Amino acid sequence: MRDKYINILIFGYGGKKAKSLKVNKRVLKGFLLSSFCILIGLLTFSVYSFYQNISLRKEVAKLKEEKKELSLLLAKEKERTSYLEQFKEKVEELEGKLITIDKFLRKKGIRKVPSGIGGAKSKVDLFDIEYVGFLYKEAEKAHRYLSRIPLGPPVWGKITSRYGYRIDPFTGRYEFHDGVDIKAPRGTPVRATAEGKVIYAGWKSGYGKTVIIRHAYGFRTLYSHLSKIKVKAGRWVKSGQIIGYVGSTGRSTGPHVHYEVWRHSRKQNPLKYMYVRW
């Protein structure tokens, strides 16, 4: 009987008597074993919860990073959509301008009716790379055409004598004036109004120092009364290139440029090409 129990003495405080508590050894062992198992379980659960919390934190951080990346992708997609809309508008604008330029060139009798612009393409996909390439080529063609046509004045200044009949300042007779006279300070650069080949560069009776350029589509331009010539016959010049400088050589009443435009050996009014209204 003594081996089955264990006595536990509980000492009193404040003059109280000690008490003796008899506990069954099996019950005590069971209690201690259960407590130990519960402690181990709590410890295991705490460790598991700790690592689970770390894992969840990593997952949350990963989700936040993915959310950030998705936000960036969404912003880029919105930007791309906005860019495509602007691109579409620019393509439509380019197409409209090309049609306008094409009509202008055909009106001048310079270009034949093209096969692509203004009719051949209808209800096209403006994001079609081939069509955009087509428009780009047409723009290059338009630029090439325009660079070969004598457009704009050779020098900026006041027009002192227009194309047509006038009183000749030297003879006093009513005579036909083949070009326009543009007044400008001596030494002002004179520029080619279109690309072409210089077919004459030298002194010309009555005209003084003169440059004549042959252009495409039957055009020819003449620049006279120059103080100095900067190009030579046989050379190719670009549109806007300096070919000489304003002077008063030949039959001239002061510094100016006498400018003529010819097409297919026929005189043209230079004003039609100097101030083109789009």
Secondary structure by P-SEA (a helix, b strand, c coil): ccccbbbbbbbbccbbbbbbbbbcaaaaaaaaaaaaaaaaaaaaaaaaaaaaaaaaaaaaaaaaaaaaaaaaaaaaaaaaaaaaaaaaaaaaaaaaaaaaaaaaaaaaccccccccccccccccccccaaaaaaaaaaaaaaaaaaaaccccccccccccccccccccccccccccccbbbbbbccccbbbccccccccccccccccccbbbbbbccbbbbbbccccccccccccccccccccccccccccccccccbbbbbcccccccccccccccc
